[in-house]
Amino acid sequence: MKHIKAIISIVLMLLAVVLIVENLAQLSQKLTLQADLYFWEWKTEPMSFYLVIIIVFLLGILIASLYGILERFKLKKEIRIISKKKREKDKELDSLRNLPIVENKIEDMELSEKNQD
């Protein structure tokens, strides 16, 4: 399976390189990004389109990583809570297993004394 993943990764990278080389002229065109809000205006310096693609890709990786980290912390907390409940239930079960069976013996003794009388 490792080899298949490596081969697929290499093929995808080669495909990306071919697409970049074939479309280098279009990717090198200059873009200016801007945001005009009522209270704030922002404009970037002209930059190449491929640079915009790389920045957006890296931002996507960053956002997905942060989401994954938050999800992992949430799941670890849930595992901790479930483990604590399990330990409590195991402790309760052990205490119930170790209860002496005194009640039945007392009843048996009382019945045997009545039978003897």
C-alpha positions in Angstrom: 0.0 0.0 0.0 2.9 2.3 0.8 4.3 1.9 -2.7 0.9 2.6 -4.4 0.6 5.8 -2.4 4.1 6.8 -3.3 3.4 6.1 -7.0 0.1 8.1 -7.0 1.8 11.0 -5.2 4.6 11.1 -7.8 2.1 11.0 -10.7 0.1 13.8 -9.2 3.3 15.9 -8.7 4.3 15.3 -12.3 0.8 16.2 -13.5 1.0 19.5 -11.5 4.5 20.3 -12.9 3.2 19.6 -16.5 0.2 21.9 -15.9 2.4 24.7 -14.5 4.9 24.5 -17.4 2.2 24.4 -20.0 0.3 27.4 -18.5 3.3 29.4 -17.3 2.3 32.5 -19.3 -1.3 32.6 -17.8 0.0 31.8 -14.3 2.5 34.7 -14.5 -0.1 37.3 -15.1 -0.2 40.0 -12.4 -3.2 40.3 -10.1 -4.3 42.8 -7.6 -6.5 41.7 -4.8 -8.8 44.2 -3.0 -11.5 44.4 -0.4 -13.7 47.4 -0.2 -15.9 47.4 2.9 -17.9 50.4 4.3 -15.4 50.9 7.1 -12.2 49.4 5.6 -10.4 49.4 2.3 -7.5 47.0 1.5 -5.5 46.5 -1.7 -2.5 44.3 -2.4 0.5 45.0 -4.6 0.3 43.3 -8.0 1.4 39.6 -7.7 1.5 36.6 -10.0 -1.5 34.3 -10.2 0.5 31.3 -9.2 1.6 33.1 -6.0 -2.1 33.7 -5.2 -2.8 29.9 -5.8 0.1 28.9 -3.5 -1.1 31.4 -0.8 -4.7 30.1 -0.9 -3.5 26.5 -0.8 -1.3 27.1 2.2 -4.2 29.0 4.0 -6.4 26.0 3.3 -3.8 23.6 4.8 -3.5 25.9 7.9 -7.3 26.1 8.4 -7.8 22.3 7.9 -4.9 21.7 10.4 -6.4 24.0 13.0 -9.8 22.3 12.6 -8.1 18.9 12.9 -6.3 19.9 16.1 -9.5 21.3 17.7 -11.3 18.1 16.8 -8.5 16.0 18.3 -8.7 18.0 21.6 -12.5 17.5 21.6 -12.2 13.8 21.1 -9.4 13.4 23.7 -11.7 15.2 26.2 -14.5 12.9 25.4 -12.2 9.8 25.8 -11.1 11.1 29.2 -14.7 11.5 30.3 -15.7 8.0 29.1 -12.6 6.5 30.7 -13.4 8.1 34.0 -17.0 6.8 33.9 -15.7 3.4 33.0 -13.3 3.4 36.0 -16.1 4.5 38.3 -18.4 1.7 37.0 -15.6 -0.9 37.3 -15.0 0.2 40.8 -18.7 0.0 41.6 -18.9 -3.5 40.0 -15.9 -4.7 42.0 -17.4 -3.4 45.2 -20.7 -5.3 44.4 -18.7 -8.5 43.6 -17.0 -8.4 46.9 -20.1 -7.9 49.1 -20.4 -10.7 51.6 -23.3 -13.0 51.2 -24.4 -12.6 54.8 -28.0 -11.9 54.3 -28.8 -15.3 52.9 -26.8 -17.0 55.6 -28.7 -15.2 58.3 -32.0 -16.2 56.7 -30.8 -19.8 56.4 -29.8 -19.8 60.0 -33.1 -18.4 61.2 -35.0 -21.1 59.1 -32.8 -23.9 60.5 -33.4 -22.7 64.1 -37.2 -22.6 63.5 -37.1 -26.1 62.0 -35.1 -27.4 65.0 -37.7 -26.1 67.4 
